[in-house]
Amino acid sequence: MRTSAEPRSRYEYPAHWEADVVLRDGGTARIRPITVDDADRLVHFYEQVSDESKYYRFFAPYPRLSAKDVHRFTHHDFVDRVGLAATVGGEFIATVRYDRIGAGGAPASGPADEAEVAFLVQDAHQGRGVASALLEHIAAVARERGIRRFAAEVLPANNKMIKVFTDAGYTQKRSFEDGVVRLELDLEPTDRALAVQYAREQRAEARSVQRLLAPGSVAVIGVGRAPGGVGRSVLANIRDAGYEGPLYAVNKAFPEDLTEVDGVAAYRCVRDVEGPVDLAVVAVPAEYVPAVVAECGEHGVQGLVVLSAGYAESGPEGKERQRALVQKARAYGMRIIGPNAFGVINTAADVRLNASLAPEMPRPGRIGMFAQSGAIGIALLSRLHRRGGGVTGTTGVSTFVSAGNRADVSGNDVLQYWYEDPDTDVVLMYLETIGNPRKFTRLARRTAAAKPLVVVQGTGTAPQGHAVRATRLPHATVSALLRQAGVIRVDTITELVDAGLLLARQPLPAGPRVAILGNSESLGVLTYDRCLAEGLRPARPLDLTTGATPEDFHRALSAALADDTNDSVVVTAIPAIGEASPGDAELAEALRSAAAGVPGKPVLVVHVELGGLAEALSAAASTAPAAVRAAGVERAPGPEKTPGGGGGAGDGAHPLRPAERPPTAAADRAPASEAPRLIPAYPAAERAVRALAEAVRYAQWRREAAEPGRVPEYEDIDEKGAARLIGELLERGEGLTISDAQTCELLAKYGIRVRRALPAPTPDDAVAAARTLGYPVALKATAPHLRHRADLGGVRLDLADEEQLRRAYTELSELFGKPEELRPVVQGMAPRGVDTVVRTVIDPAAGAVLSFGLAGAASQLLDDTAHRLIPVTDREATSLVRAIRTAPLLFGWRGSTPVDTPALEELLLRVSRLVDDHPEVVAVTLEPVVVAPHGANVLGATVRLAPPPARDDHGPRTMPAY
């Protein structure tokens, strides 16, 4: 539900209160205002409620509603009397209403700010979290209408409803009088209320995805009568993967006497299936999908995977078709993956679902994968399982989702599922667009604190099929915000898999110190150089020479791992020539056994044309030969090479066919902490080092996230005074850039002082201003084309007396035009320091963003600006100052005097507080901010005000509007 700051007439239907929500069990419902047209629905709903529930609602036997009751409960003014209903399939399953009351509980109108609230939930839908969702929405409605408190009277035996109120997280009072429990709730959102809301959101959305990925039964709708075709192929993929549950083939064109297809029970309509159907895979032409959705909804299907194309990706008509599809599915409480989806995969032993167009089931493992595009999904699966000279497939897939047009289920939903999924250790996502960056960064931050999240982010151009809110933020800014949230941001699919394979089976490095060893000096030096380029701290490479044996590698790796000055080890290997040269399996086992001796440090291998080594490193079984046993390593019996090894296949190698795959080991699905150390191998030093550098940065983020910092409180902040001033200013217009004087007044209420500047329309005015301020002064042209452009000559500094000031005034007039065109001002000189810029914007998709950089053309040209989401903590302010490439200029670069960065950080925190406390402040620019050795001086400031945008990530739980 979206709240609105705009006043509405008393009887206007509030369409912005309509919302779709995900319930506790993963199903969906629609919440909307109750109107006069709902009389029959209300009566039918009441008939389905048990006598006990009616008694709890009305405190007396109340078998049926009178005509007066129906009129009262369906006629609302949407201000003092409001009713909301939760619906599924167009029918009511629950209702809630409030009535504004005054002193003594009598009906009232504004400015009375208390209302009595009451719920009624159909017995069949109790326990699904419907009442909790309705409470969030009715509370948001009440706040919009000026109501600050709810009062509710509940019978002591009605424990479920008491729990709804007490668990909501609002500040409340509880009393017992005349046999009734009276609850009073303060509707001002609290941190606990927000935490409760987010926890409920996570459980509900995770459950909704779980129902799609682990269904108890599956129907494929659109199975062709002849071999081939999408439906028939998907049916075969599900069957061949070993799916454990009931499977049905559905096609209305089947002959009436047809009972099975390819050994699968066949039906003409999903309604004919005798048992329940949890998941329907839809592979019929788009024009037939609406009828299929209706049949599924009537049969109680829980979710849909829509493979059919012809939706938003095909143009405006398809976009409308897609909107109707989502609305129809949600009306029945179903969630959708797709349309135009590639499908879903779950490799869990008790599920084994391949409801996708992938002809082979991926190897089981610990990596969760999400892609929007089917083509990208294919590429991801292929890269992950490639053998030979490319990246070794050290682990497999837990679950895979390719969401197509992402009309309903999005990356946010799947992230909610993976957060608590015990079978997933690492998450890989290819996101062509991010529909709700604010929510994604919140979810990503929480997920990244528990398990690595690696993302390839699209350039910002949304595919035609994606209906997403546009962000005005540059691509680089969104990337910076993702990194702030702990996301490992990479640029290509190759880098995505490289990082994922390292993180899936190796521990996080404790720091940036890297040991390098191997049998090639030149490859070691190349690795060393790449480490330096990535900001790591490598030790000089240890050259074992080309004659190194497996025991030499084992001994060197063991020593490097045992050395406390190393946080990780990169092993480089090239093929050796000669009869005594080590085999791939022998070398692999030597490395694995050495790594197992010190399990707390990551090990990577850079190999050149050693496809067999890459294969051997990815094998779970020990295959050490006698030579390695001499080094103290026992060898398990078995073949010396893993089938499918090749020489130098590189990125052109094909994924393994089923007959080529090594036997699936139990370790494939074991948690990383329990699984054997499977060492990732890379065909190029830059790929290995890039993956390691990302792991180092992520590990550092994890350590910092454990102590996230705080938003400081400043005693001199006048929040109420700022709110009054903002309200007065907004009464003059919908959106405005306030004057310099108003800007200074507003910023001062947050302890931000802007250095005084006086207008100088004539030379004499300039002299008078300088006398008021005191010499030395600066003379500045503030015309839009000259403002903050010292490089154009529109600023004169250190004017020590009247003569210099008059001469400078004349020069500016001769260079740039008349004073009325220049708009000159006189300002007292600030202490010398480093010129910086502080900005905030409110993006409709990402929310409020704080940006910082140095002033000047060079920083603008290089886009050297750092960003953080508001509110900013003290730790984030510290990191923000240090995040720009030119930060050394603040800390005494080349012998200069370091400036007062603590004062700068305090300024950033105060600006963040201003914007967070007052969403009406939609833009702030402080330019320049001169950071001196002592203090930070704001020389120029602009502030823009507007009615606050809807902050739907902080409002009641909703699904994206369609």
LINZIGI-V938894 format. One record per helix or strand of 3 or more residues. SS is the DSSP state (helix for helix, strand for strand). FROM is the first residue (numbers start at 1). LEN is the number of residues. If there is no record, write none. Layout:
<<SS:FROM:LEN> <SS:FROM:LEN>>
//
This chain:
<<helix:15:3> <strand:19:4> <strand:28:6> <helix:36:12> <helix:51:8> <helix:67:8> <strand:81:8> <strand:91:11> <helix:103:3> <strand:114:8> <helix:123:3> <helix:130:15> <strand:149:7> <helix:159:8> <strand:171:7> <strand:180:7> <helix:191:23> <strand:217:5> <helix:230:11> <strand:246:5> <strand:264:4> <helix:270:3> <strand:279:4> <helix:286:14> <strand:303:4> <helix:312:3> <helix:316:16> <strand:335:4> <strand:343:4> <strand:353:4> <strand:364:8> <helix:374:11> <strand:397:6> <helix:411:10> <strand:426:6> <helix:437:12> <strand:452:6> <helix:475:10> <strand:488:3> <helix:493:13> <strand:513:6> <helix:521:13> <helix:550:13> <strand:568:7> <helix:584:14> <strand:602:7> <helix:611:8> <helix:626:4> <helix:650:3> <helix:658:3> <helix:666:4> <helix:685:21> <helix:719:12> <strand:735:3> <helix:740:9> <strand:757:3> <helix:763:11> <strand:777:5> <helix:790:3> <strand:795:5> <helix:802:15> <helix:819:4> <strand:824:5> <strand:833:11> <strand:847:8> <helix:857:6> <strand:865:5> <helix:874:10> <helix:887:4> <helix:893:3> <helix:901:17> <strand:921:12> <strand:936:3> <strand:941:6>>
//
